[in-house]
Amino acid sequence: MKLSERLRQRDGEDFQAPSGSDPLGPMRERAQAALFARLGPRLYDSSVTESELRSVVREELSKVLAAEAIPLSQEEQVRLAAIVFDDILGFGPIEPFLGDPSVTEVMVNSDSSIFIERDGLLHETDARFATQDHLRRVIERIVGQVGRRIDESSPMVDARLSDGSRVNAVIPPLAVDGPALTIRKFSQDPFSSGDLVRMGTLPLEVAEFLDACVAGRLNVLISGGTGTGKTTLLNVMSSFIPEDQRIVTIEDAVELRLNQRHVIRLEARPSNIEGKGEVTIRDLVRNALRMRPDRIVVGEVRGGEALDMLQAMNTGHEGSLGTVHANSPRDAVSRLETMVLMAGFDLPVKAIREQIASALNLIVQLDRLSDGSRRVTQVSEVVGMEGQVVTLQDAFKFEHAITGGGMLHPTGIRPQFADRLAARGIELDPSVFGGYPMAQGF
């Protein structure tokens, strides 16, 4: 879009209001208010089953509609009942988006707008919450289902839906313009390595290379920005772990779904209303070391647990996996240094870097391109130390095309850990590192 067009849109010349208002809107709002008044605490009574609650809502709704004395056709009654059910028992206007498999993220900005992500691109919808109170009730219902709470004393929460979708909610006074709700959805059928190859996230040769690295018990860190697909790739790489190994996963909110039989899933816990009972990722990493794990998988490294994870990798827990927010493998190393210092120990920088160089074997970088696609853009081996610097060596690197997109190329350099894999009976085909471009997808 040209600058002049953007300026006209900003000034309102090309602005188009959302499509026409719902004629049932006023009646829906009155019906909702009446139902909340009639049902009261029963809406949040955990002893009442979903079917019982639906029966009560249906009965009370018929009374409300009768009291309205407004003639409605059968189609209008069914439509109104469905809307009210979604508002009272579901998630209101975002319910259709949560059921749409093509939608990967839902973003609610108070009662003013709802955005969705589809195919990696953002789209504004015509859907709206009726009021901020309506949105607040939906947020309370979501967090209440997983035993979390949100109120003025604790106005920010991370939670998850029953299908594993990740939820973040912020309410006033932190959210100045009204409650904000963000839901990142996850596919009911977890992506496989074949799916990522078909979507062009990485070439088949690189998928097989990563499979060999996991089977060979290399310590791998997945790096990338927000929404680049780190958790998806971590789930796929974790699926390469052999069935006969004990896996302990550690997450802030459970998202990984592994199909192996011997998996122990640990989830961090926030403090209670009295400010007690918090269990952090770092607590869980330390506890996992006492659980006789063959592999430790950390959903996201974001604090002092980086030190414990590196120590675990350096003390016999080979083949561990994790993710970190960073824009490049070099930035990932720098972030690890910072997070180790967050553990509260006054360690020399050189000692921290030696820990990183000794613990990590591979860093996989993910990026989201301008067209919304998510790609592996760099696969870097952690070679060791050279003076005061952690040395990285690219095995694969993405080259952007002038017209958009690009290709992931092998650099022609054979990783030093290839001999270590060969000692475990895993041979890497030398042609994988041959310096020619590989097809992205098939």
C-alpha positions as MATLAB code, in Angstrom:
seq = 'MKLSERLRQRDGEDFQAPSGSDPLGPMRERAQAALFARLGPRLYDSSVTESELRSVVREELSKVLAAEAIPLSQEEQVRLAAIVFDDILGFGPIEPFLGDPSVTEVMVNSDSSIFIERDGLLHETDARFATQDHLRRVIERIVGQVGRRIDESSPMVDARLSDGSRVNAVIPPLAVDGPALTIRKFSQDPFSSGDLVRMGTLPLEVAEFLDACVAGRLNVLISGGTGTGKTTLLNVMSSFIPEDQRIVTIEDAVELRLNQRHVIRLEARPSNIEGKGEVTIRDLVRNALRMRPDRIVVGEVRGGEALDMLQAMNTGHEGSLGTVHANSPRDAVSRLETMVLMAGFDLPVKAIREQIASALNLIVQLDRLSDGSRRVTQVSEVVGMEGQVVTLQDAFKFEHAITGGGMLHPTGIRPQFADRLAARGIELDPSVFGGYPMAQGF';
ca = [
       0.000    0.000    0.000;
       1.327    3.439   -0.950;
       1.976    6.095    1.692;
      -0.744    8.366    0.273;
      -3.303    5.550    0.611;
      -2.271    4.892    4.206;
      -2.607    8.601    5.019;
      -6.098    8.738    3.513;
      -7.117    5.740    5.606;
      -5.655    7.355    8.693;
      -7.595   10.560    8.012;
     -10.825    8.632    7.593;
     -11.409    9.151    3.841;
     -11.339    5.420    3.081;
     -12.626    4.255    6.434;
     -15.509    1.783    6.358;
     -17.465    0.974    9.473;
     -18.157   -2.631   10.353;
     -21.184   -4.232    8.718;
     -24.666   -3.422    9.943;
     -25.682   -3.971   13.535;
     -27.480   -7.104   14.643;
     -31.258   -6.495   14.876;
     -31.414   -9.021   17.730;
     -28.664   -7.180   19.627;
     -30.865   -5.163   22.049;
     -33.010   -8.224   22.852;
     -29.897  -10.351   23.318;
     -28.463   -7.856   25.803;
     -31.741   -7.723   27.766;
     -31.956  -11.515   27.759;
     -28.383  -11.803   29.020;
     -28.970   -9.315   31.828;
     -32.168  -11.089   32.879;
     -30.486  -14.503   32.820;
     -27.544  -13.337   34.913;
     -29.999  -11.862   37.420;
     -32.088  -15.062   37.538;
     -29.252  -17.611   37.599;
     -26.749  -15.770   39.777;
     -24.181  -18.058   41.460;
     -25.509  -21.162   39.668;
     -23.584  -20.126   36.562;
     -20.285  -20.704   38.374;
     -21.305  -23.651   40.573;
     -18.821  -26.455   39.832;
     -21.267  -29.066   41.157;
     -23.709  -28.298   38.326;
     -22.926  -30.272   35.161;
     -22.805  -28.694   31.712;
     -26.013  -30.456   30.610;
     -27.872  -29.369   33.757;
     -26.714  -25.801   33.301;
     -27.819  -25.794   29.655;
     -31.245  -27.101   30.683;
     -31.614  -24.342   33.294;
     -30.490  -21.664   30.832;
     -32.916  -22.959   28.181;
     -35.811  -22.892   30.659;
     -34.988  -19.420   31.946;
     -34.449  -18.120   28.410;
     -37.937  -19.222   27.373;
     -39.360  -17.274   30.319;
     -37.376  -14.185   29.364;
     -38.537  -14.366   25.743;
     -42.135  -14.816   26.858;
     -41.834  -11.748   29.078;
     -40.480   -9.718   26.145;
     -43.754  -10.307   24.267;
     -42.003   -9.672   20.944;
     -43.002  -12.084   18.153;
     -40.020  -13.970   16.749;
     -39.913  -16.514   13.961;
     -38.677  -20.017   14.714;
     -35.393  -19.242   12.935;
     -34.909  -16.056   14.974;
     -35.621  -17.903   18.243;
     -33.067  -20.596   17.409;
     -30.499  -17.966   16.415;
     -31.086  -15.910   19.554;
     -30.875  -18.995   21.766;
     -27.566  -20.018   20.140;
     -26.097  -16.533   20.664;
     -27.215  -16.396   24.290;
     -25.866  -19.906   24.966;
     -22.468  -18.822   23.600;
     -22.557  -15.671   25.725;
     -23.709  -17.330   28.946;
     -22.011  -20.745   28.753;
     -19.342  -20.295   26.084;
     -16.975  -17.578   24.999;
     -19.404  -15.151   23.380;
     -18.549  -13.654   19.982;
     -15.165  -15.410   19.789;
     -16.770  -18.871   19.981;
     -16.901  -19.292   16.153;
     -13.206  -18.384   15.837;
     -12.204  -20.934   18.462;
     -14.012  -23.589   16.442;
     -12.433  -22.519   13.130;
      -9.329  -24.648   12.461;
      -7.917  -22.034   10.062;
      -7.703  -19.431   12.863;
      -4.487  -19.712   14.868;
      -4.828  -16.736   17.214;
      -7.657  -14.590   18.582;
      -6.940  -11.114   19.979;
      -9.654   -9.161   21.807;
      -8.991   -5.456   22.410;
     -11.612   -4.596   25.037;
     -15.111   -4.259   23.547;
     -13.861   -2.207   20.590;
     -12.347   -4.808   18.251;
     -11.510   -8.482   17.737;
      -8.599   -9.515   15.505;
      -7.722  -13.020   14.318;
      -4.612  -14.545   12.768;
      -5.117  -16.729    9.709;
      -2.243  -18.074    7.581;
       0.179  -15.958    9.597;
      -1.593  -12.641    8.804;
      -3.824  -10.475   11.012;
      -7.443   -9.701   10.066;
      -9.949   -7.500   11.871;
     -13.402   -9.035   12.300;
     -16.850   -7.490   12.649;
     -17.450   -9.390   15.893;
     -17.557   -7.409   19.139;
     -18.247   -8.019   22.797;
     -21.386   -6.199   23.926;
     -19.685   -4.499   26.881;
     -16.455   -4.653   28.855;
     -18.374   -6.452   31.618;
     -19.380   -9.109   29.082;
     -15.714   -9.645   28.142;
     -14.736   -9.668   31.809;
     -17.232  -12.482   32.530;
     -15.806  -14.574   29.672;
     -12.255  -14.046   30.952;
     -13.300  -15.082   34.476;
     -14.965  -18.205   33.084;
     -11.816  -19.177   31.160;
      -9.373  -18.733   34.028;
     -11.790  -20.270   36.540;
     -11.843  -23.518   34.539;
      -8.134  -24.077   35.196;
      -8.095  -22.960   38.808;
      -6.630  -19.523   38.180;
      -8.066  -16.179   39.254;
      -8.111  -12.655   37.901;
      -9.162   -9.532   39.783;
      -7.891   -6.070   40.673;
      -5.287   -7.521   43.030;
      -4.073   -9.969   40.360;
      -4.984   -8.305   37.052;
      -2.854  -10.448   34.724;
      -3.030  -14.187   34.133;
      -1.733  -16.968   31.862;
      -4.028  -19.948   31.497;
      -5.082  -22.549   28.956;
      -8.302  -23.935   27.528;
      -9.264  -27.601   27.741;
      -7.906  -28.171   24.208;
      -4.494  -26.799   25.192;
      -4.905  -23.340   23.643;
      -2.849  -20.736   25.495;
      -4.671  -17.796   27.066;
      -3.359  -14.466   28.313;
      -5.685  -11.920   29.907;
      -5.043   -8.454   31.317;
      -7.707   -6.320   32.987;
      -7.791   -2.799   34.469;
      -5.981   -1.128   36.100;
      -3.117   -2.601   34.017;
      -5.146   -2.577   30.778;
      -6.024    1.103   30.502;
      -8.653    0.820   27.732;
     -10.461   -2.222   29.122;
      -9.814   -5.984   29.368;
      -7.521   -7.537   26.741;
      -7.684  -11.232   25.873;
      -5.262  -13.189   23.665;
      -5.798  -16.848   22.785;
      -3.199  -18.816   20.841;
      -4.784  -21.949   19.463;
      -3.098  -25.269   18.883;
      -4.082  -27.869   16.352;
      -6.122  -30.772   17.723;
      -3.862  -33.033   15.689;
      -0.266  -31.997   16.500;
       1.941  -31.195   13.528;
       4.394  -33.862   12.430;
       7.741  -33.345   10.734;
       6.047  -34.198    7.439;
       3.530  -31.409    8.007;
       6.317  -28.879    8.571;
       8.051  -30.029    5.398;
       4.826  -29.720    3.387;
       4.213  -26.221    4.788;
       7.727  -25.192    3.815;
       8.925  -24.558    7.376;
      12.036  -26.635    6.688;
      13.323  -28.954    3.936;
      13.088  -32.725    4.254;
      16.891  -33.029    4.523;
      16.986  -30.645    7.489;
      14.095  -32.502    9.174;
      16.071  -35.745    8.859;
      19.192  -33.972   10.136;
      17.326  -32.726   13.248;
      15.898  -36.221   13.758;
      19.457  -37.589   13.786;
      20.579  -34.885   16.237;
      17.782  -35.736   18.689;
      18.376  -39.482   18.346;
      22.080  -38.833   18.932;
      21.303  -37.064   22.235;
      22.547  -33.612   21.267;
      21.393  -30.671   23.398;
      19.293  -28.424   21.173;
      17.938  -24.906   21.734;
      15.181  -23.536   19.478;
      15.339  -19.761   19.083;
      12.855  -17.321   17.568;
      10.562  -14.371   18.093;
       6.954  -14.390   19.274;
       4.654  -16.453   17.064;
       7.406  -17.969   14.930;
       6.469  -21.572   15.766;
       9.034  -22.450   18.440;
       6.640  -24.603   20.458;
       5.410  -26.375   17.319;
       8.966  -27.244   16.277;
       9.840  -28.268   19.845;
       6.858  -30.636   19.850;
       7.970  -32.124   16.524;
      11.591  -32.538   17.630;
      10.480  -34.051   20.938;
       8.556  -36.651   18.952;
      11.924  -37.900   17.626;
      12.902  -39.069   21.143;
      12.888  -42.899   21.293;
       9.992  -44.647   23.028;
      12.204  -46.382   25.578;
      13.358  -43.146   27.251;
      11.829  -41.294   30.204;
      10.880  -37.719   29.254;
      10.101  -34.896   31.701;
       8.505  -31.792   30.163;
       8.475  -28.495   32.059;
       6.210  -25.633   30.980;
       4.644  -22.456   32.254;
       1.327  -23.549   30.715;
       1.078  -27.061   29.252;
       1.268  -26.939   25.446;
       3.449  -29.866   24.383;
       1.679  -33.043   23.370;
       4.030  -35.995   23.071;
       2.873  -39.436   21.997;
       5.557  -41.450   23.794;
       4.330  -43.658   26.627;
       6.855  -42.576   29.273;
       6.221  -38.821   29.590;
       5.920  -36.842   32.830;
       4.421  -33.373   32.347;
       5.141  -30.644   34.905;
       3.442  -27.234   34.941;
       4.428  -24.138   36.905;
       1.942  -22.694   39.405;
       1.368  -19.034   40.320;
       0.996  -17.883   43.891;
      -2.406  -18.082   45.586;
      -4.522  -15.190   46.829;
      -2.272  -14.907   49.895;
       0.852  -14.656   47.742;
       2.028  -18.150   48.671;
       2.405  -21.498   46.944;
       4.186  -20.339   43.792;
       6.146  -23.023   41.949;
       8.445  -21.606   39.258;
       9.983  -23.152   36.159;
      13.308  -23.133   37.991;
      11.831  -25.128   40.879;
      10.520  -27.693   38.407;
      13.853  -27.975   36.550;
      15.651  -28.673   39.829;
      13.005  -31.196   40.836;
      13.142  -32.908   37.436;
      16.787  -33.812   38.059;
      15.594  -36.052   40.915;
      13.065  -37.857   38.701;
      15.617  -39.933   36.770;
      14.898  -38.312   33.378;
      16.547  -39.458   30.166;
      15.453  -36.221   28.537;
      14.405  -32.847   29.954;
      12.261  -30.651   27.693;
      11.762  -27.043   28.840;
       8.920  -25.280   27.027;
      10.520  -21.856   27.326;
      13.657  -20.684   29.132;
      13.024  -17.172   30.384;
      14.807  -16.689   33.717;
      17.155  -18.164   36.287;
      16.224  -21.711   35.244;
      18.736  -21.236   32.398;
      21.550  -21.956   34.870;
      19.920  -25.157   36.117;
      19.198  -26.305   32.572;
      22.800  -25.740   31.480;
      24.087  -27.584   34.542;
      21.747  -30.486   33.784;
      23.031  -30.640   30.196;
      26.599  -30.640   31.538;
      26.023  -33.359   34.128;
      24.752  -36.336   32.187;
      21.296  -35.238   30.987;
      22.224  -35.257   27.316;
      19.636  -34.772   24.615;
      17.715  -32.030   26.417;
      15.591  -29.551   24.455;
      14.259  -26.052   25.071;
      13.190  -22.774   23.465;
      14.218  -19.162   23.972;
      13.063  -15.812   22.604;
      15.850  -14.386   20.424;
      16.343  -12.967   16.937;
      19.395  -15.041   16.005;
      21.573  -17.861   17.374;
      24.130  -15.267   18.508;
      21.378  -13.337   20.332;
      20.211  -16.618   21.898;
      23.659  -17.106   23.434;
      23.605  -13.536   24.782;
      20.145  -14.046   26.245;
      21.286  -17.220   27.985;
      24.147  -15.288   29.570;
      21.702  -12.678   30.870;
      19.277  -15.288   32.194;
      22.036  -17.172   34.014;
      22.879  -13.927   35.809;
      19.177  -13.683   36.778;
      19.687  -16.810   38.890;
      21.278  -14.587   41.522;
      24.838  -15.881   41.421;
      27.742  -13.520   40.749;
      29.414  -15.692   38.138;
      32.197  -14.447   35.842;
      31.012  -13.958   32.266;
      33.726  -16.300   30.993;
      32.506  -19.087   33.286;
      28.935  -18.613   32.002;
      30.077  -18.729   28.392;
      32.116  -21.870   29.052;
      28.991  -23.479   30.514;
      26.985  -22.544   27.404;
      29.692  -23.735   25.006;
      30.025  -27.028   26.852;
      26.281  -27.653   27.283;
      24.725  -26.687   23.940;
      25.366  -28.479   20.664;
      22.868  -26.922   18.272;
      20.715  -23.778   17.936;
      17.794  -23.771   15.475;
      16.522  -20.317   14.477;
      12.911  -19.696   13.376;
      11.556  -16.532   11.763;
       8.224  -15.367   10.415;
       8.546  -13.882    6.930;
       6.596  -10.923    5.539;
       4.067  -13.247    3.871;
       3.207  -14.784    7.250;
       5.053  -18.073    6.641;
       7.241  -19.508    9.374;
      10.645  -20.797    8.303;
      13.760  -22.295    9.812;
      16.316  -19.678    8.787;
      19.486  -20.878   10.516;
      20.858  -24.068   12.021;
      24.038  -23.310   13.948;
      26.459  -25.639   15.725;
      27.942  -24.448   19.020;
      31.600  -25.256   18.384;
      33.235  -24.116   21.625;
      35.178  -21.143   22.971;
      37.616  -18.925   21.134;
      39.138  -16.603   23.698;
      36.197  -14.968   25.498;
      33.656  -15.691   22.742;
      31.306  -18.654   22.204;
      32.000  -19.846   18.658;
      29.058  -20.676   16.362;
      29.214  -22.349   12.968;
      26.271  -22.414   10.537;
      25.342  -25.759    9.043;
      22.324  -24.321    7.182;
      21.439  -20.710    6.414;
      18.389  -19.105    4.786;
      18.955  -16.814    1.815;
      16.156  -14.323    1.195;
      15.032  -13.784   -2.389;
      14.565  -10.269   -3.749;
      10.994  -11.092   -4.786;
      10.143  -12.510   -1.341;
      10.519  -15.909    0.270;
      13.851  -17.640   -0.073;
      15.676  -20.941    0.332;
      17.505  -22.711    3.134;
      21.017  -23.608    1.926;
      23.600  -25.949    3.426;
      26.810  -24.053    4.015;
      29.071  -26.921    2.956;
      30.536  -27.258    6.470;
      30.290  -30.649    8.128;
      29.373  -30.269   11.838;
      32.037  -31.308   14.324;
      29.511  -33.385   16.256;
      29.092  -35.700   13.221;
      31.825  -37.940   14.675;
      29.940  -38.088   17.973;
      26.788  -39.174   16.133;
      28.766  -41.766   14.173;
      30.000  -43.232   17.472;
      26.353  -43.763   18.383;
      25.699  -45.513   15.086;
      24.083  -42.513   13.360;
      25.660  -41.685   10.009;
      24.926  -38.331    8.331;
      24.855  -38.310    4.537;
      27.695  -35.956    3.460;
      25.552  -34.686    0.567;
      23.240  -32.975    3.099;
      25.994  -30.382    3.687;
      26.936  -30.082    0.021;
      26.308  -26.376   -0.534;
      23.366  -26.670   -2.954;
      19.879  -25.172   -2.303;
      17.301  -27.598   -0.960;
      13.640  -27.559   -1.956;
      11.449  -25.980    0.730;
       8.523  -28.385    0.997;
       7.333  -30.887   -1.592;
];
